[in-house]
């Protein structure tokens, strides 16, 4: 193939969808989703990320229409207006924005980059990550790291966990209160640490793994203890603030669990929900979900607007670099095939020449090295111009030129990639993107075979004629060998 495929993506996220709609688009097990996508005809790579405020999936196929078909059932039952279907370039840019925190409910929050790393490892363990998604996702994570080290995008409230504590502080008097955090994952840990910085007197952390809850309790600067999830309903009796963030498929607390808890503010960050919304039917109980954090995040967005502009410029720069990388790899695939063909011809002709020379007398190792170096040099020089032309053609998506060149070097070659109208490889934006500097291309970009560009050690020059052969070498060469070289 001349191309490495295209990425197609689908997203149901907080910016348009409700919590229920995100839940409807979320698979019970992300590994099963990846496996199902990989089993779809035409899908070469697959990746999915599911968090409390988004459910997204991506596939790599030869044609964009195959990717759209593979992802068609991801958002069944969700309003079409809230489903974001992304083509190749849109997917590339979106993943960079996602890692940088620009797509998060809390602009610039740090938690998403850890979630993205975890999702990549999960997909990799299911053999979902191939060359294209690997380049794309590693670039996205790189952008996320740059955004946080080079800009102020994550200053202030940096996670949903801390935003939840801000909301709880508004809704309830935390001075001297007891708080319950359900879940000891990253979000629960942030919530526990943020609560410890308020005026609460006691903190209870409930988690499926009690030692982990106890470990977090020991690290916070407040009287805290860890308990198991089955103890969470009993702990609600004393808690005036409950923040829940688990990945449980079933509710941790139902309405009956909160019936006698008194005045309680519940903030449910779980996806699916950890707290039954019916609990709010009790007069003394208030239940908030992720949507309730919007007011807090609006102010954070305003404070980080300048930093977001810097990150957008950074993404533009890295986006162009990623497109250039993909184009260079496409060109290298064609160039590699061209060199493979030339290498086969070269080796065949060198063997023929050596056989003819050997039939007239012994040829020394030094003489063989000169002939082989001459052949390598000829191949390198003859293919130098076509190599540049192929790189230029790939940079402008001129696959007709690539096909013609391949047919010249390999008459049996007749495969030409079709260009999908929605395929970003043919889009105007990519055509105008910055072309890769071929002089800076690393050796690692070339595939299958090396492209000889130097004479082996021990051979100073490749002779253009018999006159250029060193006297010391020419004296050792039999007359019939010189005569044969002259005739050739």
LUMKOL-540205 format. One record per residue (C-alpha): residue in one letter; x, y negated, z negated. Coordinates in steps of 0.5 Angstrom, whole numbers, padded with zeros to 4 digits, always signed. Layout:
// LUMKOL-540205
aXYZ/...
// end
This chain:
// LUMKOL-540205
x+0000+0000+0000/x+0002-0007+0001/x-0001-0010-0004/x-0002-0008-0012/x-0009-0009-0012/x-0014-0014-0015/x-0017-0015-0022/x-0024-0016-0024/x-0027-0018-0030/x-0033-0019-0034/x-0035-0023-0041/x-0040-0024-0045/x-0038-0029-0051/x-0040-0034-0056/x-0040-0040-0051/x-0047-0037-0048/x-0049-0031-0051/x-0052-0030-0058/x-0049-0025-0063/x-0055-0020-0061/x-0053-0020-0054/x-0045-0019-0055/x-0047-0013-0059/x-0051-0011-0053/x-0045-0011-0049/x-0040-0008-0054/x-0039-0001-0053/x-0039+0004-0060/x-0032+0006-0058/x-0027+0001-0054/x-0023+0008-0052/x-0029+0011-0049/x-0031+0005-0045/x-0024+0005-0042/x-0024+0012-0041/x-0031+0011-0037/x-0028+0006-0033/x-0022+0010-0031/x-0026+0015-0029/x-0030+0011-0024/x-0028+0012-0017/x-0023+0007-0014/x-0021+0004-0021/x-0013+0005-0022/x-0013+0001-0029/x-0017-0001-0034/x-0017-0006-0041/x-0023-0008-0046/x-0023-0013-0052/x-0028-0013-0057/x-0029-0018-0062/x-0034-0021-0067/x-0035-0026-0061/x-0034-0023-0055/x-0034-0017-0051/x-0030-0016-0044/x-0027-0011-0040/x-0023-0011-0034/x-0021-0007-0028/x-0016-0006-0023/x-0018-0004-0016/x-0016-0004-0008/x-0022-0009-0007/x-0026-0013-0011/x-0032-0010-0009/x-0030-0004-0012/x-0028-0008-0019/x-0035-0011-0019/x-0039-0004-0018/x-0035-0001-0024/x-0036-0007-0028/x-0044-0007-0026/x-0047-0003-0032/x-0042-0007-0038/x-0048-0012-0039/x-0054-0008-0038/x-0060-0011-0042/x-0056-0018-0043/x-0059-0024-0040/x-0055-0025-0033/x-0054-0033-0035/x-0050-0031-0040/x-0045-0026-0037/x-0039-0029-0034/x-0037-0024-0028/x-0029-0026-0026/x-0025-0025-0020/x-0018-0024-0019/x-0015-0031-0021/x-0021-0033-0025/x-0019-0027-0030/x-0012-0028-0030/x-0013-0036-0032/x-0018-0033-0037/x-0014-0028-0040/x-0009-0034-0041/x-0014-0038-0044/x-0016-0033-0049/x-0009-0031-0052/x-0008-0039-0053/x-0014-0040-0057/x-0018-0044-0052/x-0024-0039-0051/x-0025-0038-0058/x-0030-0041-0063/x-0025-0044-0067/x-0021-0048-0062/x-0013-0045-0062/x-0015-0040-0068/x-0009-0035-0069/x-0013-0029-0070/x-0015-0028-0063/x-0007-0026-0060/x-0007-0021-0065/x-0013-0018-0063/x-0011-0018-0056/x-0004-0015-0058/x-0008-0009-0061/x-0013-0008-0055/x-0007-0008-0051/x-0004-0002-0055/x-0011+0001-0055/x-0011+0001-0047/x-0004+0003-0047/x-0006+0009-0051/x-0011+0011-0046/x-0007+0010-0040/x-0011+0004-0038/x-0005-0001-0037/x-0001+0000-0030/x+0004-0005-0027/x-0002-0011-0025/x-0005-0011-0032/x+0002-0010-0036/x+0004-0016-0032/x-0002-0020-0033/x-0003-0018-0041/x+0004-0020-0043/x+0004-0026-0039/x-0002-0028-0043/x+0001-0026-0050/x+0007-0030-0048/x+0002-0036-0046/x-0001-0035-0053/x+0006-0035-0057/x+0008-0041-0053/x+0002-0045-0054/x+0002-0044-0062/x+0010-0046-0062/x+0010-0052-0057/x+0004-0055-0059/x-0001-0057-0065/x-0007-0053-0062/x-0007-0048-0069/x-0007-0054-0074/x-0012-0054-0079/x-0018-0049-0079/x-0014-0043-0075/x-0019-0037-0076/x-0026-0035-0077/x-0025-0033-0084/x-0022-0040-0086/x-0028-0043-0082/x-0033-0038-0086/x-0030-0041-0093/x-0031-0048-0091/x-0038-0047-0089/x-0039-0043-0096/x-0036-0049-0100/x-0041-0053-0097/x-0047-0049-0098/x-0045-0047-0105/x-0041-0049-0111/x-0035-0045-0111/x-0032-0048-0118/x-0032-0042-0123/x-0036-0037-0118/x-0035-0030-0116/x-0034-0028-0109/x-0034-0022-0105/x-0030-0021-0099/x-0033-0014-0095/x-0027-0012-0090/x-0020-0012-0091/x-0018-0013-0084/x-0014-0019-0081/x-0021-0024-0082/x-0023-0021-0089/x-0015-0022-0091/x-0016-0030-0088/x-0022-0030-0092/x-0020-0028-0098/x-0014-0032-0098/x-0018-0038-0097/x-0023-0037-0102/x-0017-0036-0107/x-0015-0043-0105/x-0022-0046-0108/x-0025-0046-0115/x-0027-0039-0115/x-0026-0035-0122/x-0026-0028-0119/x-0025-0025-0112/x-0028-0018-0111/x-0025-0014-0104/x-0029-0008-0102/x-0026-0004-0096/x-0026+0003-0094/x-0019+0004-0096/x-0019+0002-0103/x-0011+0002-0104/x-0011-0004-0098/x-0016-0008-0101/x-0012-0007-0108/x-0006-0009-0104/x-0009-0016-0102/x-0012-0017-0109/x-0005-0017-0111/x-0003-0022-0106/x-0008-0028-0108/x-0007-0033-0113/x-0014-0031-0117/x-0016-0026-0121/x-0018-0021-0116/x-0020-0013-0115/x-0021-0008-0110/x-0026-0003-0109/x-0029+0002-0104/x-0035+0000-0099/x-0040+0004-0103/x-0039-0001-0109/x-0040-0007-0105/x-0048-0007-0106/x-0047-0007-0114/x-0042-0012-0113/x-0047-0017-0110/x-0050-0018-0117/x-0045-0023-0119/x-0043-0026-0113/x-0045-0032-0111/x-0041-0032-0104/x-0041-0026-0100/x-0036-0026-0093/x-0037-0020-0089/x-0032-0018-0083/x-0032-0010-0082/x-0032-0006-0076/x-0038-0002-0078/x-0043+0001-0073/x-0048+0000-0079/x-0050-0005-0084/x-0046-0005-0090/x-0051-0009-0094/x-0059-0008-0093/x-0065-0013-0096/x-0066-0009-0102/x-0058-0009-0104/x-0059-0017-0104/x-0066-0017-0108/x-0064-0018-0115/x-0057-0022-0113/x-0060-0029-0115/x-0057-0035-0111/x-0053-0032-0106/x-0049-0035-0099/x-0048-0029-0094/x-0043-0031-0088/x-0043-0025-0084/x-0037-0024-0079/x-0038-0017-0077/x-0040-0015-0070/x-0045-0011-0070/x-0047-0014-0076/x-0045-0012-0083/x-0051-0016-0087/x-0058-0014-0085/x-0062-0021-0083/x-0068-0019-0086/x-0064-0020-0093/x-0066-0028-0092/x-0073-0026-0093/x-0071-0027-0100/x-0072-0034-0103/x-0065-0034-0106/x-0061-0031-0101/x-0058-0035-0094/x-0055-0031-0089/x-0051-0034-0084/x-0048-0031-0078/x-0042-0033-0073/x-0047-0038-0069/x-0047-0042-0076/x-0040-0044-0075/x-0041-0048-0069/x-0041-0055-0073/x-0035-0053-0077/x-0031-0051-0070/x-0034-0058-0067/x-0030-0062-0071/x-0024-0058-0070/x-0025-0058-0063/x-0024-0066-0063/x-0018-0066-0067/x-0015-0061-0063/x-0017-0064-0056/x-0010-0067-0054/x-0006-0061-0056/x-0011-0057-0052/x-0009-0061-0046/x-0002-0059-0047/x-0004-0052-0047/x-0008-0053-0040/x-0002-0056-0037/x+0002-0050-0040/x-0003-0045-0037/x-0003-0048-0030/x+0005-0047-0030/x+0005-0040-0032/x-0001-0038-0028/x+0003-0041-0022/x+0009-0036-0024/x+0005-0030-0025/x+0002-0031-0018/x+0009-0032-0015/x+0011-0026-0019/x+0005-0022-0016/x+0007-0024-0009/x+0014-0023-0009/x+0012-0016-0012/x+0008-0015-0006/x+0013-0017-0001/x+0018-0013-0005/x+0014-0007-0003/x+0014-0008+0004/x+0022-0010+0004/x+0023-0004+0000/x+0020+0001+0006/x+0024-0003+0011/x+0030-0002+0007/x+0028+0006+0006/x+0027+0007+0014/x+0034+0003+0015/x+0037+0007+0010/x+0035+0014+0013/x+0037+0011+0020/x+0044+0009+0018/x+0046+0015+0014/x+0044+0019+0020/x+0048+0015+0025/x+0054+0015+0020/x+0054+0023+0019/x+0053+0023+0027/x+0059+0019+0028/x+0063+0022+0022/x+0062+0029+0026/x+0064+0026+0032/x+0071+0023+0029/x+0072+0030+0025/x+0072+0034+0032/x+0078+0030+0034/x+0082+0030+0028/x+0082+0029+0021/x+0079+0022+0018/x+0082+0020+0012/x+0077+0018+0006/x+0080+0010+0007/x+0077+0011+0014/x+0071+0014+0012/x+0070+0008+0007/x+0071+0003+0012/x+0066+0006+0017/x+0061+0007+0012/x+0062+0000+0009/x+0061-0003+0016/x+0054+0001+0017/x+0052-0002+0010/x+0054-0009+0012/x+0050-0008+0019/x+0044-0006+0016/x+0044-0012+0011/x+0046-0017+0016/x+0041-0015+0021/x+0035-0014+0015/x+0037-0021+0012/x+0032-0025+0017/x+0027-0020+0016/x+0027-0020+0009/x+0026-0027+0008/x+0021-0027+0013/x+0017-0022+0009/x+0018-0026+0003/x+0015-0032+0007/x+0009-0028+0010/x+0007-0025+0003/x+0008-0032+0000/x+0002-0035+0005/x-0001-0028+0005/x+0000-0027+0012/x-0001-0019+0012/x-0001-0019+0020/x+0007-0021+0020/x+0008-0016+0015/x+0004-0011+0019/x+0008-0013+0025/x+0015-0012+0022/x+0013-0005+0019/x+0011-0003+0026/x+0018-0005+0029/x+0022-0001+0024/x+0017+0005+0023/x+0012+0006+0029/x+0008+0011+0025/x+0006+0005+0020/x-0001+0003+0021/x-0004+0001+0014/x-0006-0006+0014/x-0010-0009+0008/x-0016-0012+0009/x-0018-0018+0005/x-0024-0019+0001/x-0027-0026+0001/x-0027-0026-0006/x-0020-0023-0007/x-0016-0028-0010/x-0010-0026-0005/x-0013-0029+0000/x-0016-0035-0004/x-0014-0042-0002/x-0011-0044-0009/x-0006-0038-0009/x-0004-0040-0002/x-0002-0047-0004/x+0001-0044-0011/x+0008-0045-0012/x+0012-0040-0008/x+0017-0036-0011/x+0025-0038-0010/x+0028-0032-0007/x+0035-0034-0009/x+0033-0033-0016/x+0029-0026-0015/x+0032-0021-0020/x+0035-0014-0018/x+0029-0011-0022/x+0024-0014-0017/x+0026-0009-0012/x+0023-0002-0011/x+0025+0005-0009/x+0032+0003-0006/x+0038-0002-0007/x+0039-0007-0001/x+0046-0007+0000/x+0049-0014+0000/x+0057-0013-0001/x+0063-0009+0001/x+0065-0003-0004/x+0071-0004-0008/x+0077-0003-0005/x+0075-0005+0002/x+0077-0012+0003/x+0073-0014+0010/x+0069-0010+0015/x+0072-0010+0021/x+0069-0014+0027/x+0074-0011+0032/x+0080-0006+0032/x+0084-0012+0032/x+0082-0013+0025/x+0084-0007+0022/x+0090-0007+0017/x+0096-0005+0020/x+0097+0000+0014/x+0091+0003+0016/x+0091+0003+0024/x+0098+0006+0023/x+0095+0012+0019/x+0089+0013+0024/x+0090+0018+0030/x+0090+0015+0037/x+0084+0019+0039/x+0080+0016+0033/x+0082+0009+0035/x+0080+0011+0042/x+0073+0013+0040/x+0072+0007+0036/x+0074+0003+0041/x+0069+0007+0046/x+0063+0006+0040/
// end
